[in-house]
């Protein structure tokens, strides 16, 4: 069974603020989510996968990824 988390629960799980998740949803660069009516929900396994995909080995890699193109 999939575990559905609210924005507040997902933020606590990831160690970010609920506001950061809200902004990430608007930017389109946050973890995947879905809406049930007005309610936003996250699946824990999707949060884990999204988090793993963002792992880097060097801070210089982060700078290169964010550099203007």
PDB file of N, CA, C and O in Angstrom:
ATOM      1  N   UNK A   1       0.840  -1.193   0.000  1.00  0.00           N
ATOM      2  CA  UNK A   1       0.000   0.000   0.000  1.00  0.00           C
ATOM      3  C   UNK A   1       0.880   1.250   0.000  1.00  0.00           C
ATOM      4  O   UNK A   1       1.867   1.323   0.732  1.00  0.00           O
ATOM      5  N   UNK A   2       0.521   2.216  -0.813  1.00  0.00           N
ATOM      6  CA  UNK A   2       1.278   3.457  -0.880  1.00  0.00           C
ATOM      7  C   UNK A   2       0.922   4.358   0.296  1.00  0.00           C
ATOM      8  O   UNK A   2      -0.232   4.447   0.713  1.00  0.00           O
ATOM      9  N   UNK A   3       1.939   5.015   0.808  1.00  0.00           N
ATOM     10  CA  UNK A   3       1.704   5.944   1.915  1.00  0.00           C
ATOM     11  C   UNK A   3       1.570   7.353   1.354  1.00  0.00           C
ATOM     12  O   UNK A   3       2.497   7.866   0.728  1.00  0.00           O
ATOM     13  N   UNK A   4       0.430   7.974   1.574  1.00  0.00           N
ATOM     14  CA  UNK A   4       0.150   9.318   1.087  1.00  0.00           C
ATOM     15  C   UNK A   4       0.450  10.323   2.191  1.00  0.00           C
ATOM     16  O   UNK A   4      -0.055  10.201   3.307  1.00  0.00           O
ATOM     17  N   UNK A   5       1.274  11.315   1.873  1.00  0.00           N
ATOM     18  CA  UNK A   5       1.685  12.315   2.855  1.00  0.00           C
ATOM     19  C   UNK A   5       1.160  13.690   2.472  1.00  0.00           C
ATOM     20  O   UNK A   5       1.086  14.033   1.292  1.00  0.00           O
ATOM     21  N   UNK A   6       0.801  14.467   3.473  1.00  0.00           N
ATOM     22  CA  UNK A   6       0.438  15.861   3.252  1.00  0.00           C
ATOM     23  C   UNK A   6       1.717  16.651   2.974  1.00  0.00           C
ATOM     24  O   UNK A   6       2.823  16.132   3.128  1.00  0.00           O
ATOM     25  N   UNK A   7       1.555  17.895   2.569  1.00  0.00           N
ATOM     26  CA  UNK A   7       2.719  18.755   2.338  1.00  0.00           C
ATOM     27  C   UNK A   7       3.551  18.877   3.613  1.00  0.00           C
ATOM     28  O   UNK A   7       4.779  18.812   3.561  1.00  0.00           O
ATOM     29  N   UNK A   8       2.900  19.051   4.736  1.00  0.00           N
ATOM     30  CA  UNK A   8       3.619  19.205   6.001  1.00  0.00           C
ATOM     31  C   UNK A   8       4.393  17.927   6.348  1.00  0.00           C
ATOM     32  O   UNK A   8       5.542  17.989   6.786  1.00  0.00           O
ATOM     33  N   UNK A   9       3.764  16.788   6.151  1.00  0.00           N
ATOM     34  CA  UNK A   9       4.437  15.513   6.442  1.00  0.00           C
ATOM     35  C   UNK A   9       5.601  15.269   5.482  1.00  0.00           C
ATOM     36  O   UNK A   9       6.665  14.808   5.894  1.00  0.00           O
ATOM     37  N   UNK A  10       5.394  15.579   4.207  1.00  0.00           N
ATOM     38  CA  UNK A  10       6.460  15.398   3.212  1.00  0.00           C
ATOM     39  C   UNK A  10       7.629  16.334   3.510  1.00  0.00           C
ATOM     40  O   UNK A  10       8.789  15.941   3.389  1.00  0.00           O
ATOM     41  N   UNK A  11       7.327  17.564   3.898  1.00  0.00           N
ATOM     42  CA  UNK A  11       8.383  18.523   4.227  1.00  0.00           C
ATOM     43  C   UNK A  11       9.202  18.026   5.409  1.00  0.00           C
ATOM     44  O   UNK A  11      10.431  18.087   5.381  1.00  0.00           O
ATOM     45  N   UNK A  12       8.538  17.540   6.436  1.00  0.00           N
ATOM     46  CA  UNK A  12       9.250  17.015   7.603  1.00  0.00           C
ATOM     47  C   UNK A  12      10.103  15.810   7.200  1.00  0.00           C
ATOM     48  O   UNK A  12      11.246  15.686   7.641  1.00  0.00           O
ATOM     49  N   UNK A  13       9.564  14.938   6.379  1.00  0.00           N
ATOM     50  CA  UNK A  13      10.280  13.744   5.931  1.00  0.00           C
ATOM     51  C   UNK A  13      11.542  14.119   5.155  1.00  0.00           C
ATOM     52  O   UNK A  13      12.583  13.482   5.318  1.00  0.00           O
ATOM     53  N   UNK A  14      11.454  15.155   4.308  1.00  0.00           N
ATOM     54  CA  UNK A  14      12.593  15.572   3.490  1.00  0.00           C
ATOM     55  C   UNK A  14      13.531  16.540   4.207  1.00  0.00           C
ATOM     56  O   UNK A  14      14.661  16.754   3.769  1.00  0.00           O
ATOM     57  N   UNK A  15      13.064  17.121   5.306  1.00  0.00           N
ATOM     58  CA  UNK A  15      13.890  18.086   6.026  1.00  0.00           C
ATOM     59  C   UNK A  15      13.880  19.470   5.398  1.00  0.00           C
ATOM     60  O   UNK A  15      14.866  20.202   5.479  1.00  0.00           O
ATOM     61  N   UNK A  16      12.763  19.828   4.770  1.00  0.00           N
ATOM     62  CA  UNK A  16      12.595  21.157   4.181  1.00  0.00           C
ATOM     63  C   UNK A  16      11.314  21.762   4.756  1.00  0.00           C
ATOM     64  O   UNK A  16      10.567  21.095   5.473  1.00  0.00           O
ATOM     65  N   UNK A  17      11.073  23.019   4.436  1.00  0.00           N
ATOM     66  CA  UNK A  17       9.851  23.652   4.940  1.00  0.00           C
ATOM     67  C   UNK A  17       8.683  23.387   3.981  1.00  0.00           C
ATOM     68  O   UNK A  17       8.895  23.133   2.795  1.00  0.00           O
ATOM     69  N   UNK A  18       7.459  23.446   4.498  1.00  0.00           N
ATOM     70  CA  UNK A  18       6.302  23.325   3.617  1.00  0.00           C
ATOM     71  C   UNK A  18       6.300  24.406   2.528  1.00  0.00           C
ATOM     72  O   UNK A  18       5.867  24.161   1.403  1.00  0.00           O
ATOM     73  N   UNK A  19       6.781  25.585   2.871  1.00  0.00           N
ATOM     74  CA  UNK A  19       6.873  26.671   1.885  1.00  0.00           C
ATOM     75  C   UNK A  19       7.821  26.338   0.748  1.00  0.00           C
ATOM     76  O   UNK A  19       7.562  26.677  -0.406  1.00  0.00           O
ATOM     77  N   UNK A  20       8.931  25.666   1.080  1.00  0.00           N
ATOM     78  CA  UNK A  20       9.876  25.263   0.037  1.00  0.00           C
ATOM     79  C   UNK A  20       9.192  24.302  -0.927  1.00  0.00           C
ATOM     80  O   UNK A  20       9.346  24.432  -2.141  1.00  0.00           O
ATOM     81  N   UNK A  21       8.438  23.340  -0.401  1.00  0.00           N
ATOM     82  CA  UNK A  21       7.724  22.399  -1.269  1.00  0.00           C
ATOM     83  C   UNK A  21       6.694  23.128  -2.140  1.00  0.00           C
ATOM     84  O   UNK A  21       6.555  22.820  -3.323  1.00  0.00           O
ATOM     85  N   UNK A  22       5.980  24.084  -1.562  1.00  0.00           N
ATOM     86  CA  UNK A  22       4.992  24.842  -2.338  1.00  0.00           C
ATOM     87  C   UNK A  22       5.673  25.594  -3.478  1.00  0.00           C
ATOM     88  O   UNK A  22       5.183  25.589  -4.607  1.00  0.00           O
ATOM     89  N   UNK A  23       6.792  26.235  -3.188  1.00  0.00           N
ATOM     90  CA  UNK A  23       7.531  26.953  -4.227  1.00  0.00           C
ATOM     91  C   UNK A  23       8.067  25.993  -5.278  1.00  0.00           C
ATOM     92  O   UNK A  23       8.032  26.298  -6.470  1.00  0.00           O
ATOM     93  N   UNK A  24       8.561  24.837  -4.851  1.00  0.00           N
ATOM     94  CA  UNK A  24       9.088  23.839  -5.788  1.00  0.00           C
ATOM     95  C   UNK A  24       7.983  23.318  -6.705  1.00  0.00           C
ATOM     96  O   UNK A  24       8.230  23.045  -7.880  1.00  0.00           O
ATOM     97  N   UNK A  25       6.770  23.181  -6.178  1.00  0.00           N
ATOM     98  CA  UNK A  25       5.646  22.762  -7.028  1.00  0.00           C
ATOM     99  C   UNK A  25       5.408  23.794  -8.126  1.00  0.00           C
ATOM    100  O   UNK A  25       5.185  23.432  -9.281  1.00  0.00           O
ATOM    101  N   UNK A  26       5.453  25.066  -7.773  1.00  0.00           N
ATOM    102  CA  UNK A  26       5.227  26.137  -8.760  1.00  0.00           C
ATOM    103  C   UNK A  26       6.351  26.187  -9.793  1.00  0.00           C
ATOM    104  O   UNK A  26       6.101  26.404 -10.978  1.00  0.00           O
ATOM    105  N   UNK A  27       7.589  25.986  -9.341  1.00  0.00           N
ATOM    106  CA  UNK A  27       8.746  26.002 -10.255  1.00  0.00           C
ATOM    107  C   UNK A  27       8.805  24.748 -11.113  1.00  0.00           C
ATOM    108  O   UNK A  27       9.359  24.765 -12.212  1.00  0.00           O
ATOM    109  N   UNK A  28       8.233  23.665 -10.610  1.00  0.00           N
ATOM    110  CA  UNK A  28       8.270  22.402 -11.336  1.00  0.00           C
ATOM    111  C   UNK A  28       9.535  21.594 -11.102  1.00  0.00           C
ATOM    112  O   UNK A  28       9.829  20.676 -11.868  1.00  0.00           O
ATOM    113  N   UNK A  29      10.295  21.921 -10.049  1.00  0.00           N
ATOM    114  CA  UNK A  29      11.542  21.192  -9.799  1.00  0.00           C
ATOM    115  C   UNK A  29      11.526  20.415  -8.482  1.00  0.00           C
ATOM    116  O   UNK A  29      12.564  19.939  -8.022  1.00  0.00           O
ATOM    117  N   UNK A  30      10.362  20.293  -7.892  1.00  0.00           N
ATOM    118  CA  UNK A  30      10.249  19.552  -6.637  1.00  0.00           C
ATOM    119  C   UNK A  30       9.872  18.103  -6.870  1.00  0.00           C
ATOM    120  O   UNK A  30       9.811  17.637  -8.007  1.00  0.00           O
ATOM    121  N   UNK A  31       9.623  17.405  -5.793  1.00  0.00           N
ATOM    122  CA  UNK A  31       9.234  15.999  -5.909  1.00  0.00           C
ATOM    123  C   UNK A  31       7.847  15.869  -6.538  1.00  0.00           C
ATOM    124  O   UNK A  31       7.031  16.787  -6.455  1.00  0.00           O
ATOM    125  N   UNK A  32       7.586  14.723  -7.167  1.00  0.00           N
ATOM    126  CA  UNK A  32       6.271  14.524  -7.776  1.00  0.00           C
ATOM    127  C   UNK A  32       5.167  14.529  -6.719  1.00  0.00           C
ATOM    128  O   UNK A  32       5.362  14.081  -5.589  1.00  0.00           O
ATOM    129  N   UNK A  33       4.024  15.037  -7.108  1.00  0.00           N
ATOM    130  CA  UNK A  33       2.874  15.124  -6.208  1.00  0.00           C
ATOM    131  C   UNK A  33       1.617  14.929  -7.030  1.00  0.00           C
ATOM    132  O   UNK A  33       1.669  14.920  -8.260  1.00  0.00           O
ATOM    133  N   UNK A  34       0.505  14.777  -6.368  1.00  0.00           N
ATOM    134  CA  UNK A  34      -0.772  14.766  -7.055  1.00  0.00           C
ATOM    135  C   UNK A  34      -1.786  15.495  -6.205  1.00  0.00           C
ATOM    136  O   UNK A  34      -1.579  15.714  -5.012  1.00  0.00           O
ATOM    137  N   UNK A  35      -2.888  15.867  -6.836  1.00  0.00           N
ATOM    138  CA  UNK A  35      -3.924  16.605  -6.138  1.00  0.00           C
ATOM    139  C   UNK A  35      -5.215  15.806  -6.125  1.00  0.00           C
ATOM    140  O   UNK A  35      -5.613  15.203  -7.121  1.00  0.00           O
ATOM    141  N   UNK A  36      -5.845  15.820  -4.983  1.00  0.00           N
ATOM    142  CA  UNK A  36      -7.191  15.283  -4.812  1.00  0.00           C
ATOM    143  C   UNK A  36      -8.063  16.473  -4.460  1.00  0.00           C
ATOM    144  O   UNK A  36      -8.099  16.905  -3.308  1.00  0.00           O
ATOM    145  N   UNK A  37      -8.756  16.994  -5.439  1.00  0.00           N
ATOM    146  CA  UNK A  37      -9.474  18.246  -5.214  1.00  0.00           C
ATOM    147  C   UNK A  37      -8.448  19.342  -4.978  1.00  0.00           C
ATOM    148  O   UNK A  37      -7.607  19.607  -5.837  1.00  0.00           O
ATOM    149  N   UNK A  38      -8.517  19.971  -3.825  1.00  0.00           N
ATOM    150  CA  UNK A  38      -7.541  21.011  -3.481  1.00  0.00           C
ATOM    151  C   UNK A  38      -6.385  20.474  -2.657  1.00  0.00           C
ATOM    152  O   UNK A  38      -5.416  21.192  -2.412  1.00  0.00           O
ATOM    153  N   UNK A  39      -6.470  19.225  -2.226  1.00  0.00           N
ATOM    154  CA  UNK A  39      -5.450  18.640  -1.357  1.00  0.00           C
ATOM    155  C   UNK A  39      -4.262  18.120  -2.175  1.00  0.00           C
ATOM    156  O   UNK A  39      -4.438  17.381  -3.144  1.00  0.00           O
ATOM    157  N   UNK A  40      -3.061  18.515  -1.771  1.00  0.00           N
ATOM    158  CA  UNK A  40      -1.823  18.035  -2.390  1.00  0.00           C
ATOM    159  C   UNK A  40      -1.327  16.844  -1.583  1.00  0.00           C
ATOM    160  O   UNK A  40      -1.315  16.890  -0.352  1.00  0.00           O
ATOM    161  N   UNK A  41      -0.920  15.783  -2.262  1.00  0.00           N
ATOM    162  CA  UNK A  41      -0.407  14.590  -1.592  1.00  0.00           C
ATOM    163  C   UNK A  41       0.864  14.109  -2.272  1.00  0.00           C
ATOM    164  O   UNK A  41       1.043  14.261  -3.480  1.00  0.00           O
ATOM    165  N   UNK A  42       1.744  13.523  -1.463  1.00  0.00           N
ATOM    166  CA  UNK A  42       3.003  12.953  -1.927  1.00  0.00           C
ATOM    167  C   UNK A  42       3.034  11.481  -1.536  1.00  0.00           C
ATOM    168  O   UNK A  42       2.469  11.091  -0.514  1.00  0.00           O
ATOM    169  N   UNK A  43       3.689  10.677  -2.345  1.00  0.00           N
ATOM    170  CA  UNK A  43       3.881   9.268  -2.028  1.00  0.00           C
ATOM    171  C   UNK A  43       5.316   9.114  -1.521  1.00  0.00           C
ATOM    172  O   UNK A  43       6.267   9.553  -2.168  1.00  0.00           O
ATOM    173  N   UNK A  44       5.455   8.486  -0.357  1.00  0.00           N
ATOM    174  CA  UNK A  44       6.770   8.374   0.293  1.00  0.00           C
ATOM    175  C   UNK A  44       7.820   7.768  -0.643  1.00  0.00           C
ATOM    176  O   UNK A  44       8.943   8.268  -0.705  1.00  0.00           O
ATOM    177  N   UNK A  45       7.478   6.711  -1.366  1.00  0.00           N
ATOM    178  CA  UNK A  45       8.440   6.072  -2.271  1.00  0.00           C
ATOM    179  C   UNK A  45       8.903   7.047  -3.360  1.00  0.00           C
ATOM    180  O   UNK A  45      10.064   7.012  -3.767  1.00  0.00           O
ATOM    181  N   UNK A  46       8.003   7.913  -3.831  1.00  0.00           N
ATOM    182  CA  UNK A  46       8.362   8.907  -4.850  1.00  0.00           C
ATOM    183  C   UNK A  46       9.302   9.960  -4.258  1.00  0.00           C
ATOM    184  O   UNK A  46      10.198  10.448  -4.948  1.00  0.00           O
ATOM    185  N   UNK A  47       9.103  10.310  -2.985  1.00  0.00           N
ATOM    186  CA  UNK A  47      10.009  11.245  -2.324  1.00  0.00           C
ATOM    187  C   UNK A  47      11.405  10.643  -2.205  1.00  0.00           C
ATOM    188  O   UNK A  47      12.405  11.328  -2.422  1.00  0.00           O
ATOM    189  N   UNK A  48      11.468   9.354  -1.859  1.00  0.00           N
ATOM    190  CA  UNK A  48      12.760   8.674  -1.763  1.00  0.00           C
ATOM    191  C   UNK A  48      13.466   8.656  -3.112  1.00  0.00           C
ATOM    192  O   UNK A  48      14.660   8.942  -3.196  1.00  0.00           O
ATOM    193  N   UNK A  49      12.735   8.322  -4.159  1.00  0.00           N
ATOM    194  CA  UNK A  49      13.317   8.250  -5.502  1.00  0.00           C
ATOM    195  C   UNK A  49      13.799   9.630  -5.961  1.00  0.00           C
ATOM    196  O   UNK A  49      14.893   9.753  -6.512  1.00  0.00           O
ATOM    197  N   UNK A  50      12.994  10.655  -5.738  1.00  0.00           N
ATOM    198  CA  UNK A  50      13.359  12.017  -6.117  1.00  0.00           C
ATOM    199  C   UNK A  50      14.614  12.463  -5.368  1.00  0.00           C
ATOM    200  O   UNK A  50      15.515  13.066  -5.950  1.00  0.00           O
ATOM    201  N   UNK A  51      14.660  12.162  -4.085  1.00  0.00           N
ATOM    202  CA  UNK A  51      15.809  12.536  -3.270  1.00  0.00           C
ATOM    203  C   UNK A  51      17.084  11.839  -3.750  1.00  0.00           C
ATOM    204  O   UNK A  51      18.132  12.474  -3.869  1.00  0.00           O
ATOM    205  N   UNK A  52      16.997  10.544  -4.023  1.00  0.00           N
ATOM    206  CA  UNK A  52      18.172   9.798  -4.521  1.00  0.00           C
ATOM    207  C   UNK A  52      18.657  10.356  -5.855  1.00  0.00           C
ATOM    208  O   UNK A  52      19.863  10.411  -6.097  1.00  0.00           O
ATOM    209  N   UNK A  53      17.750  10.765  -6.712  1.00  0.00           N
ATOM    210  CA  UNK A  53      18.114  11.293  -8.026  1.00  0.00           C
ATOM    211  C   UNK A  53      18.871  12.618  -7.917  1.00  0.00           C
ATOM    212  O   UNK A  53      19.540  13.024  -8.867  1.00  0.00           O
ATOM    213  N   UNK A  54      18.772  13.286  -6.788  1.00  0.00           N
ATOM    214  CA  UNK A  54      19.417  14.590  -6.601  1.00  0.00           C
ATOM    215  C   UNK A  54      20.763  14.492  -5.891  1.00  0.00           C
ATOM    216  O   UNK A  54      21.383  15.514  -5.596  1.00  0.00           O
ATOM    217  N   UNK A  55      21.215  13.286  -5.618  1.00  0.00           N
ATOM    218  CA  UNK A  55      22.504  13.125  -4.942  1.00  0.00           C
ATOM    219  C   UNK A  55      23.637  13.563  -5.861  1.00  0.00           C
ATOM    220  O   UNK A  55      23.619  13.295  -7.062  1.00  0.00           O
ATOM    221  N   UNK A  56      24.617  14.236  -5.281  1.00  0.00           N
ATOM    222  CA  UNK A  56      25.824  14.643  -6.002  1.00  0.00           C
ATOM    223  C   UNK A  56      27.035  14.305  -5.147  1.00  0.00           C
ATOM    224  O   UNK A  56      26.915  14.101  -3.939  1.00  0.00           O
ATOM    225  N   UNK A  57      28.196  14.247  -5.777  1.00  0.00           N
ATOM    226  CA  UNK A  57      29.424  13.926  -5.065  1.00  0.00           C
ATOM    227  C   UNK A  57      30.298  15.139  -4.828  1.00  0.00           C
ATOM    228  O   UNK A  57      31.289  15.062  -4.101  1.00  0.00           O
ATOM    229  N   UNK A  58      29.936  16.268  -5.441  1.00  0.00           N
ATOM    230  CA  UNK A  58      30.767  17.453  -5.324  1.00  0.00           C
ATOM    231  C   UNK A  58      29.898  18.695  -5.408  1.00  0.00           C
ATOM    232  O   UNK A  58      28.922  18.727  -6.157  1.00  0.00           O
ATOM    233  N   UNK A  59      30.249  19.719  -4.639  1.00  0.00           N
ATOM    234  CA  UNK A  59      29.502  20.969  -4.731  1.00  0.00           C
ATOM    235  C   UNK A  59      29.752  21.660  -6.065  1.00  0.00           C
ATOM    236  O   UNK A  59      28.920  22.458  -6.496  1.00  0.00           O
ATOM    237  N   UNK A  60      30.868  21.380  -6.733  1.00  0.00           N
ATOM    238  CA  UNK A  60      31.113  21.974  -8.046  1.00  0.00           C
ATOM    239  C   UNK A  60      30.115  21.446  -9.066  1.00  0.00           C
ATOM    240  O   UNK A  60      29.773  22.157 -10.010  1.00  0.00           O
ATOM    241  N   UNK A  61      29.646  20.230  -8.902  1.00  0.00           N
ATOM    242  CA  UNK A  61      28.624  19.671  -9.795  1.00  0.00           C
ATOM    243  C   UNK A  61      27.337  20.474  -9.676  1.00  0.00           C
ATOM    244  O   UNK A  61      26.664  20.717 -10.678  1.00  0.00           O
ATOM    245  N   UNK A  62      26.990  20.883  -8.476  1.00  0.00           N
ATOM    246  CA  UNK A  62      25.781  21.687  -8.265  1.00  0.00           C
ATOM    247  C   UNK A  62      25.932  23.017  -8.994  1.00  0.00           C
ATOM    248  O   UNK A  62      24.999  23.455  -9.667  1.00  0.00           O
ATOM    249  N   UNK A  63      27.089  23.669  -8.873  1.00  0.00           N
ATOM    250  CA  UNK A  63      27.322  24.943  -9.527  1.00  0.00           C
ATOM    251  C   UNK A  63      27.212  24.821 -11.041  1.00  0.00           C
ATOM    252  O   UNK A  63      26.643  25.701 -11.688  1.00  0.00           O
ATOM    253  N   UNK A  64      27.739  23.756 -11.613  1.00  0.00           N
ATOM    254  CA  UNK A  64      27.672  23.541 -13.058  1.00  0.00           C
ATOM    255  C   UNK A  64      26.239  23.351 -13.508  1.00  0.00           C
ATOM    256  O   UNK A  64      25.846  23.862 -14.556  1.00  0.00           O
ATOM    257  N   UNK A  65      25.449  22.619 -12.727  1.00  0.00           N
ATOM    258  CA  UNK A  65      24.063  22.353 -13.088  1.00  0.00           C
ATOM    259  C   UNK A  65      23.220  23.626 -13.051  1.00  0.00           C
ATOM    260  O   UNK A  65      22.251  23.743 -13.802  1.00  0.00           O
ATOM    261  N   UNK A  66      23.570  24.569 -12.199  1.00  0.00           N
ATOM    262  CA  UNK A  66      22.770  25.782 -12.039  1.00  0.00           C
ATOM    263  C   UNK A  66      23.293  26.944 -12.865  1.00  0.00           C
ATOM    264  O   UNK A  66      22.680  28.012 -12.880  1.00  0.00           O
ATOM    265  N   UNK A  67      24.403  26.762 -13.545  1.00  0.00           N
ATOM    266  CA  UNK A  67      24.979  27.842 -14.336  1.00  0.00           C
ATOM    267  C   UNK A  67      24.060  28.209 -15.495  1.00  0.00           C
ATOM    268  O   UNK A  67      23.440  27.333 -16.098  1.00  0.00           O
ATOM    269  N   UNK A  68      23.969  29.511 -15.812  1.00  0.00           N
ATOM    270  CA  UNK A  68      23.147  29.930 -16.954  1.00  0.00           C
ATOM    271  C   UNK A  68      23.688  29.323 -18.247  1.00  0.00           C
ATOM    272  O   UNK A  68      24.895  29.141 -18.408  1.00  0.00           O
ATOM    273  N   UNK A  69      22.780  29.017 -19.156  1.00  0.00           N
ATOM    274  CA  UNK A  69      23.188  28.417 -20.439  1.00  0.00           C
ATOM    275  C   UNK A  69      22.928  29.337 -21.584  1.00  0.00           C
ATOM    276  O   UNK A  69      23.212  28.991 -22.731  1.00  0.00           O
TER     277      UNK A  69
END
